[in-house]
Amino acid sequence: MKYDKHIFICVNERPDSSPKGDCSQVGGKEIRMRFVELINEHRLKGKVRANKSGCLDACEVGPSIVIYPLGVWYTNFKLSDVDEIFESSILNDNIVKRLVSDYKTWQKIDRIRKKDYII
């Protein structure tokens, strides 16, 4: 495996009229840049990668990221949470429980989608 950790950050863009929204409009690009800064600050370049990602299919509750190999998803967080996510999930193999996506997150997305399709 080339990288010890891989962070995929959604920077998907949609038209303003899209009911799904998009992660770019809620800080996806800035979030990615903060992860890149932290990787460099901690001298982890070549060990940890912060990739731009297209849609991770959770834009309704964006911004969205997934971190491998942990397989942990974070949605609906702020740029100010990135340092905590980095320290917990990248440096210490833990999760930030208050920010991690769980079964309720996916249920919420399903409810939002069903409501949008009924209209």
trRosetta pair geometry for C-beta under 8 A, 3 or more apart (Angstrom, degrees):
i j d omega theta_ij theta_ji phi_ij phi_ji
1 4 7.4 105 112 -90 118 34
1 69 7.8 -25 -151 -52 163 125
3 6 5.0 106 89 -67 138 87
3 46 7.7 -164 -104 159 77 31
3 47 6.3 109 -148 173 67 27
3 48 6.2 100 -168 -112 110 22
3 49 4.7 -80 -101 -3 158 107
4 47 4.8 1 13 -179 113 85
4 48 6.3 -45 61 -70 91 68
5 47 7.2 37 26 139 82 74
5 48 4.5 -2 65 -118 101 89
5 49 7.5 -176 96 29 60 61
5 67 6.4 -10 -171 -172 103 98
5 68 7.1 157 -157 86 53 48
5 69 7.2 -106 -110 8 56 66
5 70 7.6 14 -129 -9 98 100
5 89 7.9 134 -151 136 141 84
5 90 5.5 155 117 -132 169 78
6 48 7.5 -170 -78 -156 33 55
6 49 5.1 -4 -121 61 72 100
6 51 6.8 5 -174 1 92 116
6 67 7.2 158 81 -156 48 51
6 68 4.6 -10 58 61 99 97
6 69 7.7 68 24 -43 92 56
7 35 5.5 -130 95 -170 155 152
7 48 7.1 31 -7 176 104 96
7 49 6.9 -167 31 95 71 52
7 50 4.6 -14 70 -111 115 67
7 51 6.8 168 85 24 57 68
7 65 6.0 -5 -173 -175 91 121
7 66 7.7 165 -153 83 48 41
7 67 5.2 -14 -103 -104 73 81
7 90 7.3 -33 -56 -83 124 116
8 51 5.3 -22 -108 71 63 103
8 53 4.1 59 179 -53 97 139
8 56 6.8 135 120 -86 116 123
8 65 6.3 161 83 -157 54 65
8 66 5.0 -3 54 55 106 86
8 67 7.8 -164 22 -77 69 36
8 68 7.6 37 -9 -1 103 102
9 23 7.8 -174 164 146 69 142
9 28 5.9 150 154 -166 96 83
9 31 5.6 -173 -155 103 134 106
9 32 4.2 -178 81 -83 153 92
9 35 6.5 -170 -48 13 141 147
9 50 6.2 17 -9 -176 122 89
9 51 6.9 170 22 83 76 47
9 52 6.3 -50 72 -114 88 40
9 53 5.9 159 67 14 32 96
9 63 7.4 2 -165 170 86 119
9 64 8.0 152 -154 93 45 51
9 65 4.9 -17 -102 -104 64 101
10 23 3.8 98 108 24 105 165
10 24 8.0 -105 133 -43 76 63
10 28 5.4 -86 98 -126 62 134
10 53 5.1 -53 -88 80 50 102
10 54 7.2 -11 -136 126 76 19
10 55 6.3 44 -142 -127 117 29
10 56 4.5 -104 -69 0 122 106
10 58 7.5 -162 -24 58 160 86
10 59 6.9 -143 150 -85 151 80
10 62 6.4 -101 84 -128 134 118
10 63 6.4 -178 63 -166 98 75
10 64 4.5 32 10 66 134 92
10 65 6.9 -137 3 -76 79 50
11 23 6.1 -98 -98 95 20 108
11 24 5.1 64 -175 -85 61 89
11 28 4.1 173 -102 128 58 127
11 29 5.3 77 -131 -71 118 71
11 32 6.3 -30 -62 -22 121 141
11 52 4.8 -39 18 -152 132 99
11 53 6.8 129 13 54 75 50
11 54 7.9 -55 59 -96 67 29
12 22 5.0 -127 104 -155 84 102
12 23 5.3 75 41 30 83 98
12 24 6.2 -133 80 -21 35 98
12 28 7.2 134 27 -46 54 176
12 53 7.6 -37 -41 108 88 69
12 54 5.4 71 -87 -171 97 52
12 55 4.2 59 -86 -72 156 69
12 56 7.7 -147 -16 3 127 65
12 59 6.1 -83 74 -86 132 127
13 22 5.3 97 -128 150 27 161
13 24 4.5 -14 -81 22 79 153
13 25 7.6 109 -125 -34 71 85
14 18 3.8 -26 139 8 131 160
14 20 6.2 75 15 71 172 104
14 21 7.0 129 51 144 127 15
14 22 4.3 169 16 -53 91 123
14 59 7.3 82 -5 167 132 164
15 18 5.3 124 63 -28 71 94
18 21 6.5 -165 98 -45 99 18
18 22 6.8 59 71 -36 140 96
19 116 4.6 146 131 -136 151 131
20 59 4.8 58 155 83 98 122
20 60 5.7 -81 -152 -65 63 80
20 116 7.8 57 -64 -141 64 176
21 25 6.6 -116 -172 57 86 127
21 26 7.1 35 163 -25 124 120
21 59 5.2 -172 84 148 79 99
21 60 6.2 121 36 -107 110 40
21 62 6.3 -152 112 27 118 119
22 25 5.3 91 70 7 85 101
22 26 7.6 178 95 6 48 90
22 28 7.7 -67 143 -8 80 138
22 55 7.9 -81 -132 -96 87 93
22 59 5.2 -29 -112 -154 37 134
22 62 6.9 -8 156 22 23 166
23 26 5.9 -73 -149 51 39 97
23 27 7.7 -69 174 64 67 53
23 28 3.8 78 135 -64 95 130
23 55 7.9 160 4 -114 114 57
23 56 7.6 45 -35 22 149 101
23 59 5.6 -110 -36 -119 80 83
23 62 4.0 -138 -94 -159 75 142
23 63 4.5 89 -152 -128 95 71
23 64 5.6 -94 -92 25 135 81
24 28 4.8 -63 -88 40 40 122
24 29 6.1 39 -140 -24 77 98
26 62 5.0 139 53 109 138 102
26 63 5.1 -158 99 -50 105 83
27 30 4.8 -61 -161 50 79 112
27 31 5.3 86 135 -31 93 99
27 63 5.5 -85 72 -43 88 139
27 78 7.2 53 48 -152 168 51
27 79 5.2 -121 -173 -53 143 101
28 31 5.6 -57 -145 35 27 113
28 32 6.5 28 158 -19 64 104
28 62 7.1 -35 -63 177 106 125
28 63 5.0 170 -79 -130 72 118
29 32 5.8 -51 -151 33 31 111
29 33 6.6 29 152 -17 64 105
29 52 7.9 9 -108 -113 68 111
30 33 5.7 -53 -149 37 34 111
30 34 6.5 36 152 -21 65 103
30 79 5.4 -31 118 -104 118 131
31 34 5.8 -53 -151 33 32 111
31 35 6.7 33 151 -17 64 102
31 63 5.6 156 -10 136 158 164
31 65 7.1 -135 141 -53 135 127
31 79 5.7 -131 -82 -104 74 73
31 82 5.7 179 -146 -82 77 130
32 35 5.7 -55 -154 35 34 112
32 36 6.5 36 149 -20 67 104
32 50 5.7 151 -159 151 74 115
32 52 5.9 15 -124 -85 162 73
33 36 5.4 -50 -148 35 36 115
33 37 6.4 41 151 -22 66 101
34 37 5.5 -48 -148 34 35 114
34 38 6.4 33 153 -17 65 105
34 79 6.2 140 -24 -161 153 88
34 82 4.4 79 110 104 137 162
34 83 7.5 -86 167 -54 122 70
35 38 5.7 -56 -148 38 32 110
35 39 6.3 37 153 -23 66 104
35 50 3.8 149 114 -114 123 149
35 82 6.3 -115 -61 -169 73 123
35 86 6.6 176 -121 -86 71 116
36 39 5.7 -51 -149 33 31 114
36 40 6.5 28 154 -14 63 107
36 50 5.1 -126 -65 58 68 138
37 40 5.9 -62 -153 40 30 109
37 41 6.1 31 152 -21 67 109
38 41 5.5 -50 -139 37 33 114
38 42 6.1 15 164 -3 66 111
38 82 7.2 -160 -22 140 142 105
38 83 6.8 174 -92 -111 135 64
38 86 4.7 -45 150 -150 162 164
38 90 7.6 114 125 63 127 157
39 42 6.4 -71 -147 48 23 97
39 44 4.8 -100 -157 70 70 102
39 45 5.8 100 143 -71 104 64
39 48 5.0 -147 -123 86 109 111
39 49 7.8 68 -125 -99 158 19
39 50 6.0 -144 -25 -13 139 113
40 43 7.4 26 -176 -77 34 37
40 44 7.8 -91 -56 42 18 71
40 45 6.0 33 -96 -49 62 112
42 91 7.1 -120 -144 -86 158 111
44 47 4.6 -93 -169 64 75 109
44 48 4.2 14 141 20 124 112
44 90 7.6 83 152 164 176 122
45 48 7.6 -64 -88 53 24 73
48 90 5.9 46 -130 -156 150 119
53 56 5.9 46 120 -57 137 98
53 66 8.0 35 -25 31 171 95
55 59 6.2 -51 -137 -40 96 117
56 59 7.7 138 53 -50 71 70
56 64 4.5 -145 63 116 132 133
56 65 7.6 171 -23 -101 167 16
56 66 6.2 169 -144 -14 141 112
56 73 7.9 166 155 -135 137 112
58 61 5.6 -52 169 55 90 91
58 62 6.5 135 111 -72 75 71
58 64 4.3 125 77 -98 112 150
58 73 7.3 113 -16 -178 169 132
58 75 5.2 -96 145 -102 133 138
58 101 7.2 -35 -152 -116 158 156
58 105 7.5 13 -148 156 127 113
58 109 6.1 -78 -130 -93 71 146
59 62 4.7 -11 -147 -37 47 125
59 64 6.8 -92 -79 -3 43 127
60 108 7.7 -167 112 124 119 90
60 109 5.3 139 59 -125 129 79
60 112 4.7 148 -178 101 151 156
60 113 7.1 -115 -43 -54 158 81
61 64 7.2 82 87 -72 74 102
61 75 4.4 54 115 151 103 130
61 76 4.6 -53 173 -45 86 110
61 101 7.7 122 105 -112 136 112
61 105 6.1 -163 96 -160 166 92
61 108 6.2 76 -67 101 138 125
61 109 6.0 -91 -5 -74 117 92
61 112 7.9 178 -45 -2 90 155
62 75 6.4 -75 -102 -154 28 88
62 76 7.0 97 89 -68 11 55
63 75 7.1 -163 92 -144 37 53
63 76 7.5 160 40 -67 48 21
63 77 6.7 -69 60 55 92 72
64 73 7.0 -16 -162 -168 91 98
64 74 7.2 165 -148 88 44 55
64 75 4.8 -3 -101 -104 80 87
64 101 7.9 24 -133 -51 91 144
65 73 7.2 165 87 -151 48 53
65 74 5.1 1 56 55 93 96
65 75 7.9 -176 24 -73 57 51
65 85 7.7 86 69 164 143 156
66 71 7.3 -16 -175 -153 102 37
66 72 7.1 167 -153 85 59 40
66 73 5.0 -23 -100 -98 82 75
66 74 7.9 -179 -82 20 37 65
67 70 5.1 12 104 49 98 115
67 71 7.6 -61 82 2 60 10
67 72 5.1 -9 52 59 101 90
67 74 7.7 35 -11 -3 105 102
67 89 5.2 92 74 153 170 134
67 90 7.1 -118 -148 -72 141 76
68 71 6.2 46 -107 -66 70 53
70 89 6.1 -110 21 -162 169 99
70 93 6.6 180 -89 -146 116 69
70 95 7.5 159 171 -72 138 93
72 89 5.9 -130 66 -130 145 131
72 95 5.3 -166 -135 -103 147 111
72 100 6.0 -66 -168 -131 105 109
73 100 6.9 96 74 -165 58 68
73 101 3.9 -41 101 41 107 126
73 105 7.5 -164 105 93 123 159
74 77 5.4 -16 162 -7 112 136
74 81 7.9 -167 176 121 141 131
74 85 6.0 -34 -53 -121 169 138
74 96 7.2 35 -105 54 125 109
74 99 5.1 11 -141 141 107 104
74 100 6.1 -65 -93 -108 71 43
74 101 6.3 -172 -107 -18 17 90
75 101 4.7 59 9 -77 104 117
75 105 5.8 124 47 -157 132 135
76 99 7.8 -163 82 -151 72 72
76 105 7.7 -159 12 -127 120 109
77 81 4.2 -94 176 63 115 151
77 82 7.8 136 124 -61 124 59
77 85 7.1 87 139 -50 167 134
77 99 4.8 35 -87 -148 125 121
78 81 5.1 108 58 -4 67 100
79 82 5.9 -26 -168 -12 45 116
80 83 7.7 -40 -179 17 43 100
81 84 5.4 -61 -165 44 60 112
81 85 5.8 61 140 -24 85 105
81 96 7.3 164 -177 118 109 167
81 99 5.9 142 180 -98 145 152
82 85 5.6 -56 -146 39 34 112
82 86 6.1 37 156 -23 68 106
83 86 5.7 -53 -147 35 29 113
83 87 6.4 26 156 -16 64 106
84 87 5.9 -53 -144 38 29 108
84 88 6.1 19 160 -10 64 114
84 96 5.6 79 132 -98 107 143
84 99 7.8 128 99 -3 120 147
85 88 6.1 -65 -143 46 25 104
85 89 5.5 -16 178 17 67 118
85 90 7.6 62 131 -9 67 97
85 96 5.6 -81 -94 -3 64 136
85 99 6.7 -87 -82 92 103 153
86 89 7.0 -64 -117 53 15 83
86 90 4.8 -26 -161 26 58 128
86 91 6.7 53 144 -12 68 100
87 90 7.2 -9 -53 51 9 87
87 91 5.1 -32 -150 35 43 128
87 92 6.6 19 154 2 61 113
88 91 7.4 48 4 50 9 86
88 92 5.7 -60 -150 56 32 112
88 94 4.6 -84 -174 80 84 97
88 95 6.4 62 144 -163 123 8
88 96 5.0 134 55 -55 164 84
89 92 7.4 -16 -42 59 10 72
89 93 7.1 42 -155 -117 40 19
89 94 6.5 -105 -80 72 47 49
89 95 6.1 44 -85 -102 98 49
89 96 7.1 -72 -35 -11 102 86
95 100 4.7 24 172 -70 126 139
96 99 4.4 16 102 35 113 111
96 100 6.2 162 74 -39 59 85
97 100 5.9 -44 -131 15 29 115
101 105 4.0 -81 -156 45 84 170
101 106 7.3 87 167 -41 108 79
102 105 5.6 117 48 1 45 101
102 106 7.8 -106 114 2 33 90
103 106 6.0 -59 -154 38 36 106
103 107 6.3 38 149 -21 68 106
104 107 5.4 -52 -145 37 35 115
104 108 6.3 41 154 -24 66 102
105 108 5.8 -55 -155 31 29 113
105 109 6.7 28 150 -17 63 103
106 109 5.6 -47 -149 34 37 114
106 110 6.5 41 150 -20 64 103
107 110 5.6 -54 -152 36 34 113
107 111 6.4 34 151 -19 67 104
108 111 5.7 -53 -149 35 32 111
108 112 6.4 33 153 -19 65 106
109 112 5.7 -54 -148 36 31 112
109 113 6.3 29 155 -18 65 109
110 113 5.8 -59 -148 39 29 111
110 114 6.3 28 157 -20 65 106
111 114 5.9 -54 -145 36 30 109
111 115 6.3 29 156 -19 64 107
112 115 5.9 -58 -151 36 28 111
112 116 6.3 26 154 -17 65 109
113 116 5.7 -55 -145 38 32 110
113 117 6.3 24 159 -16 66 108
114 117 6.0 -60 -146 38 29 106
114 118 6.5 35 154 -28 64 105
115 118 5.9 -53 -151 26 31 113
115 119 7.3 40 152 -31 60 97
116 119 6.2 -44 -162 13 35 115
